């Protein structure tokens, strides 16, 4: 591990966990890179940093938000709570989303600057929000992108709330909007109630490097929005890339974020130099994330050693300056005829391989259940129960227990429940990619 952060700036650290020993003929190298940022703030951040951030809140105002009528009121209250959490100096706007996107505050294609007066005016403007019309999330995102583009700040963030399916634009329109917004801002997405489509909400969060979750009870929106905004206000460093250099003859098989959630970054690689590629990680505050790197290297004889990969955290070049390396760690490969050394599985690699399989098993099990393939659903969800039990993922185990009756967690023996509420099923699906960290790292 090496740390190159400047004094008084948020500090980044990369720690690599792996078993570097390979048997003769082996080519696959696996490692977990733990990236930790400190000094970036967690709630509120340092005073005076408001001018370095901009936020747009998108509120679903489609007709379905009026059923029940309390839902729209809860959305107004939640948005007001988020506005109240804005740090002085943060640029912000509120957008009402239906089959079109409309500026609620401040209007005129611009952002307001948060202070006591603008927060009060924004809260007053929220009174005009009412439910009518359809849902076209892509149009909301495009307007948010245009508004955020007017701010010359490093941290650009959005919050999106929806309660329904994206029925008033095509999937192609939504995907095109996501493609247009990718890399321009991050976005946390929330589904309220149970009439929205999980895969649509999670697709928004995934593409825009944010979080996705369900708020089944609209009465909890205000607390959720406040927490999201507090987290957004704690971000200090934007557009951080995980740069992976590999030697000649090596091939990157995959790069995945595996904590706090599973997110496959392999397809998002941007070439950054000879045998080097950048994978986006978004914005950082005080936090730690884990990444699983898998590299295929050329075969080598017993006794040979090589640098299989160099993992770096990099800030992009700004105004012609060179990219800034924040920290880096090394992934090694050593060929040995010591059977015990070469067959040992690193605990971190084993743990996160299981967590990725857990997320996949849940998704496959729920899809099979919806398709009426009950035997396959039982097998997949049983495997998920087994993985959750063995890895200590208690939160996911609890969610699974609302969808299946667990006969024996250790063996993954389960029975599908005859009756499952939509909220329980959607909560499991939305949170299926959430992982637990490895305990007692050494």
C-alpha positions in Angstrom: 0.0 0.0 0.0 1.2 3.5 -0.8 -0.6 6.8 0.0 0.1 9.9 -2.1 -2.7 12.2 -0.9 -1.7 15.8 -0.3 -1.6 17.2 3.3 -5.0 18.4 4.6 -6.8 16.6 1.8 -8.9 13.5 2.3 -6.6 10.5 2.7 -7.0 7.4 0.5 -5.5 4.0 1.4 -5.4 0.8 -0.7 -4.9 -2.5 1.1 -4.6 -5.7 -1.0 -5.7 -9.1 0.4 -4.8 -12.2 -1.6 -3.0 -15.6 -1.7 -0.3 -14.8 -4.2 0.9 -18.4 -4.4 -0.1 -20.3 -7.6 0.5 -23.9 -8.6 2.5 -24.7 -11.7 0.4 -24.0 -14.8 -2.1 -21.7 -13.0 -2.9 -18.4 -14.5 -5.8 -16.8 -12.5 -4.9 -14.3 -9.8 -7.6 -13.0 -7.4 -7.3 -10.2 -5.0 -9.5 -8.0 -2.8 -8.5 -4.3 -2.8 -9.9 -2.4 0.2 -10.1 1.3 -0.4 -10.5 3.5 2.6 -11.0 7.3 2.6 -10.6 9.4 5.7 -10.9 13.1 6.4 -13.7 13.6 4.0 -16.5 14.1 6.5 -19.6 12.0 7.1 -22.5 14.4 7.9 -22.3 18.0 7.0 -18.6 18.1 6.1 -16.3 20.9 6.9 -17.7 24.4 7.1 -17.3 26.5 4.0 -17.3 23.6 1.5 -20.8 24.1 0.3 -19.7 25.9 -2.8 -18.1 22.7 -4.0 -21.4 20.7 -4.3 -24.7 20.8 -6.2 -27.8 18.7 -5.7 -31.1 18.2 -7.6 -34.0 16.5 -6.0 -36.5 14.8 -8.4 -39.9 14.1 -6.9 -42.5 11.8 -8.6 -45.7 13.8 -9.0 -47.5 11.3 -11.2 -51.2 10.6 -10.6 -50.4 7.4 -8.6 -48.8 9.5 -5.9 -52.3 10.4 -4.8 -53.1 6.8 -3.9 -53.2 6.9 -1.0 -53.4 10.7 -0.7 -50.9 10.7 2.2 -48.1 9.6 -0.2 -47.9 13.0 -1.9 -47.9 14.7 1.5 -45.1 12.4 2.7 -43.1 13.2 -0.4 -43.4 16.9 0.1 -42.4 16.5 3.8 -39.4 14.3 2.8 -38.2 16.8 0.2 -38.5 19.6 2.7 -36.5 17.6 5.2 -33.8 17.0 2.5 -33.7 20.8 1.7 -33.4 21.6 5.4 -30.3 19.3 5.5 -28.5 21.2 2.7 -25.3 22.9 3.8 -25.0 26.7 3.3 -23.5 27.4 -0.1 -24.6 24.2 -1.8 -26.3 24.8 -5.2 -29.7 23.1 -5.5 -32.9 22.7 -7.3 -36.2 20.7 -7.0 -37.8 19.0 -10.0 -41.3 17.6 -10.3 -41.5 14.5 -12.4 -44.5 13.3 -14.4 -44.6 12.4 -18.1 -42.5 15.6 -18.4 -40.0 17.2 -16.0 -40.8 20.6 -14.4 -38.7 22.9 -12.4 -40.3 23.6 -9.0 -37.5 25.7 -7.4 -35.8 28.0 -8.2 -36.8 27.9 -11.9 -35.4 29.5 -15.0 -33.0 26.7 -15.7 -30.7 27.6 -12.8 -29.8 26.5 -9.3 -30.3 28.3 -6.1 -27.6 28.7 -3.4 -28.6 27.2 -0.1 -29.0 29.6 2.8 -31.8 30.2 5.3 -33.8 32.3 2.8 -33.6 29.9 -0.2 -34.3 26.9 1.9 -37.4 28.6 3.2 -38.5 29.6 -0.3 -37.9 26.1 -1.6 -40.0 24.6 1.2 -42.8 27.1 0.4 -42.6 26.1 -3.3 -43.1 22.5 -2.4 -46.7 23.3 -1.4 -47.6 23.5 -5.0 -46.6 19.9 -5.7 -49.7 17.8 -6.6 -50.2 14.4 -8.2 -51.3 14.3 -11.9 -49.9 12.8 -15.1 -47.6 9.9 -16.0 -44.1 8.7 -15.4 -41.0 9.4 -17.7 -37.9 9.0 -15.5 -35.5 9.7 -18.4 -36.9 13.2 -18.8 -36.4 13.9 -15.1 -32.8 12.8 -15.3 -32.1 14.8 -18.4 -33.4 18.0 -16.7 -31.4 17.2 -13.6 -28.3 16.8 -15.8 -28.9 20.2 -17.5 -29.4 21.9 -14.1 -26.3 20.3 -12.6 -24.2 21.2 -15.6 -24.7 24.9 -14.8 -22.7 24.5 -11.6 -18.9 24.5 -11.8 -18.4 22.2 -8.8 -16.8 18.8 -8.4 -19.6 17.1 -6.5 -22.8 16.8 -8.5 -25.5 14.7 -7.0 -29.2 13.9 -7.5 -32.0 12.2 -5.5 -34.8 10.5 -7.3 -38.1 9.4 -5.8 -40.7 7.3 -7.8 -43.7 5.3 -6.9 -44.6 3.9 -10.3 -43.4 2.2 -13.4 -41.8 4.1 -16.2 -44.8 3.8 -18.5 -44.7 7.0 -20.5 -41.4 6.6 -22.3 -39.7 3.6 -23.9 -36.9 1.5 -22.3 -34.7 2.9 -25.0 -35.4 6.5 -24.0 -34.6 5.7 -20.3 -31.4 3.9 -21.3 -30.4 6.8 -23.6 -31.0 9.3 -20.7 -28.9 7.2 -18.4 -26.1 7.0 -21.0 -26.2 10.8 -21.4 -26.1 11.3 -17.6 -23.4 8.7 -16.8 -20.3 10.4 -15.5 -22.0 13.8 -15.1 -23.5 13.2 -11.7 -24.3 10.5 -9.2 -27.9 9.6 -8.2 -29.6 7.9 -5.3 -32.9 6.3 -6.3 -35.8 5.4 -4.0 -39.0 3.5 -4.8 -41.9 4.3 -2.4 -44.8 1.9 -1.9 -44.9 -1.3 -4.0 -46.2 -0.3 -7.5 -42.8 0.6 -9.0 -40.4 -1.7 -10.9 -37.3 -2.7 -9.0 -35.1 -3.2 -12.0 -35.8 0.3 -13.2 -34.9 1.9 -9.9 -31.8 -0.2 -9.5 -30.7 0.5 -13.1 -30.7 4.2 -12.4 -28.7 3.9 -9.2 -26.3 1.4 -10.9 -25.6 3.5 -14.0 -25.2 6.7 -11.9 -23.1 5.1 -9.1 -25.6 5.8 -6.4 -27.7 3.7 -4.0 -31.1 2.1 -4.5 -33.6 1.2 -1.9 -37.3 0.7 -1.1 -39.3 2.8 1.3 -42.4 0.6 1.6 -44.0 2.9 4.2 -44.3 6.4 2.8 -44.3 7.7 6.4 -40.5 6.8 6.5 -39.6 9.0 3.5 -38.5 12.0 5.5 -36.0 10.0 7.6 -34.7 8.3 4.5 -34.3 11.6 2.5 -32.6 13.2 5.5 -30.1 10.4 5.7 -29.4 10.4 1.9 -28.8 14.2 2.0 -26.5 14.0 5.0 -24.5 11.3 3.2 -24.4 13.5 0.0 -23.2 16.5 2.1 -20.3 14.3 3.4 -18.9 13.7 -0.1 -15.6 15.5 -0.6 -13.9 14.0 -3.6 -15.6 13.3 -6.9 -14.8 11.3 -10.0 -12.4 9.0 -8.4 -11.2 6.2 -10.7 -9.9 2.8 -9.8 -7.0 2.4 -12.2 -5.7 -1.1 -13.0 -2.4 -1.7 -14.7 -1.5 -5.2 -15.9 1.7 -6.5 -17.4 2.2 -7.6 -21.0 0.3 -10.8 -21.8 -2.1 -10.4 -18.8 -5.9 -10.0 -19.2 -8.4 -8.4 -16.8 -11.2 -11.0 -16.3 -13.3 -8.7 -14.1 -13.4 -5.8 -11.6 -16.3 -5.8 -9.2 -17.2 -3.6 -6.2 -18.1 -6.2 -3.6 -18.8 -4.0 -0.5 -20.9 -2.3 0.6 -22.8 -3.6 -2.5 -22.0 -5.9 -5.4 -21.5 -3.8 -8.6 -19.8 -5.2 -11.7 -17.5 -2.5 -13.1 -15.9 -4.6 -15.8 -17.8 -3.2 -18.7 -17.2 0.4 -17.6 -13.4 0.3 -18.3 -12.0 3.4 -20.0 -8.5 3.0 -21.4 -6.0 5.2 -19.6 -2.6 4.2 -21.1 -0.6 1.2 -22.2 -2.1 -1.9 -20.4 -4.0 0.5 -18.1 -7.7 1.1 -17.6 -9.9 3.2 -15.3 -13.1 2.0 -13.6 -15.4 4.6 -12.1 -16.1 4.7 -8.4 -18.0 8.0 -8.1 -17.8 10.3 -5.1 -16.2 9.7 -1.7 -16.6 10.8 1.9 -15.4 9.0 5.0 -16.0 5.4 3.9 -14.4 2.1 2.9 -15.2 -0.1 -0.1 -13.9 -3.4 -1.3 -13.2 -4.4 -4.9 -12.6 -7.9 -6.3 -9.9 -7.9 -9.1 -9.4 -11.0 -11.2 -6.5 -11.1 -13.6 -5.3 -13.8 -16.0 -1.5 -13.8 -16.3 0.8 -15.8 -18.6 2.0 -19.2 -17.4 5.3 -19.2 -15.6 7.6 -21.9 -14.1 7.9 -22.7 -10.4 10.0 -20.2 -8.6 9.0 -17.3 -10.8 7.4 -14.1 -9.4 5.6 -11.3 -11.1 3.6 -8.2 -10.5 0.2 -9.3 -11.7 -1.5 -5.9 -11.3 -1.1 -2.4 -9.8 -4.3 -1.0 -8.3 -4.4 2.8 -8.0 -6.9 5.4 -7.0 -6.7 8.3 -9.4 -8.3 11.7 -9.8 -8.7 12.8 -13.4 -6.6 15.4 -15.1 -8.0 18.9 -14.5 -7.1 22.0 -16.6 -4.2 20.2 -18.3 -2.6 19.0 -15.1 -1.6 15.4 -14.8 -3.9 12.9 -13.1 -3.4 12.7 -9.3 -2.6 9.3 -7.8 -4.2 9.1 -4.4 -3.0 5.7 -3.3 -2.0 2.3 -4.8 -1.5 -1.3 -3.9 0.1 -4.3 -5.7 -1.2 -7.7 -6.7 1.5 -10.4 -6.9 1.8 -13.8 -8.4 4.3 -16.4 -7.2 4.5 -19.9 -8.7 5.3 -22.7 -6.2 5.3 -26.4 -5.9 4.2 -26.1 -2.2 0.7 -27.6 -2.5 -0.5 -26.2 0.9 0.5 -22.7 0.0 -0.9 -22.7 -3.5 -4.3 -24.3 -2.6 -5.1 -22.0 0.4 -8.0 -19.7 -0.5 -7.6 -16.2 0.8 -10.5 -15.5 3.3 -11.4 -12.2 1.8 -11.5 -13.6 -1.7 -13.6 -16.6 -0.6 -16.0 -14.4 1.4 -16.7 -11.9 -1.5 -17.0 -14.7 -4.1 -19.8 -16.1 -1.8 -21.4 -12.6 -1.5 -21.5 -12.2 -5.2 -23.0 -15.6 -5.6 -25.6 -14.8 -2.9 -26.8 -11.7 -4.8 -27.0 -13.7 -8.0 -28.9 -16.6 -6.3 -31.5 -14.2 -4.9 -32.1 -12.5 -8.3 -32.3 -15.8 -10.1 -34.6 -17.3 -7.4 -37.0 -14.4 -7.4 -37.1 -14.3 -11.2 -37.9 -18.1 -11.2 -40.6 -17.6 -8.6 -42.3 -14.9 -10.7 -42.1 -17.2 -13.8 -43.8 -20.0 -11.9 -40.6 -22.2 -11.9 -41.0 -23.1 -8.3 -38.4 -26.0 -8.2 -35.7 -23.7 -9.5 -36.8 -20.9 -7.3 -36.6 -23.2 -4.3 -33.1 -24.4 -5.2 -31.8 -20.8 -5.8 -33.3 -19.3 -2.8 -32.2 -22.3 -0.7 -28.6 -21.7 -1.9 -29.0 -18.0 -1.0 -30.1 -18.9 2.5 -27.1 -21.2 2.8 -24.7 -18.5 1.7 -26.2 -15.8 3.9 -25.9 -18.2 6.9 -22.3 -19.2 6.2 -21.1 -15.6 5.6 -22.9 -14.0 8.6 -25.1 -11.8 6.4 -27.9 -11.6 9.0 -29.8 -8.7 7.3 -30.2 -10.7 4.1 -31.0 -13.8 6.0 -33.9 -12.0 7.7 -35.2 -10.8 4.3 -35.0 -14.3 2.8 -36.9 -15.7 5.8 -39.9 -13.5 4.7 -40.0 -15.2 1.3 -39.1 -18.8 2.2 -39.6 -21.1 5.3 -36.1 -22.1 6.4 -35.9 -25.8 7.3 -32.1 -26.0 7.6 -30.0 -22.9 6.9 -26.7 -24.7 6.9 -27.8 -27.0 4.1 -30.0 -24.5 2.3 -33.1 -26.6 2.8 -36.2 -24.3 2.4 -39.8 -24.2 1.3 -41.3 -21.4 -0.7 -43.9 -19.5 1.4 -47.4 -19.7 0.0 -48.1 -16.1 0.6 -45.5 -13.3 0.3 -46.3 -9.6 0.5 -45.1 -7.5 -2.4 -43.2 -5.3 0.0 -41.2 -8.2 1.4 -40.4 -9.6 -2.1 -39.4 -6.1 -3.4 -37.3 -5.4 -0.4 -35.3 -8.6 -0.8 -34.8 -7.9 -4.5 -33.8 -4.3 -4.0 -31.3 -5.1 -1.2 -30.0 -8.3 -2.7 -26.7 -6.8 -3.6 -25.9 -5.5 -0.1 -23.0 -7.3 1.4 -21.3 -7.7 4.8 -17.6 -7.1 5.4 -15.0 -9.7 6.2 -14.4 -10.0 9.9 -11.0 -9.9 11.5 -8.9 -8.9 8.6 -5.2 -9.4 9.1 
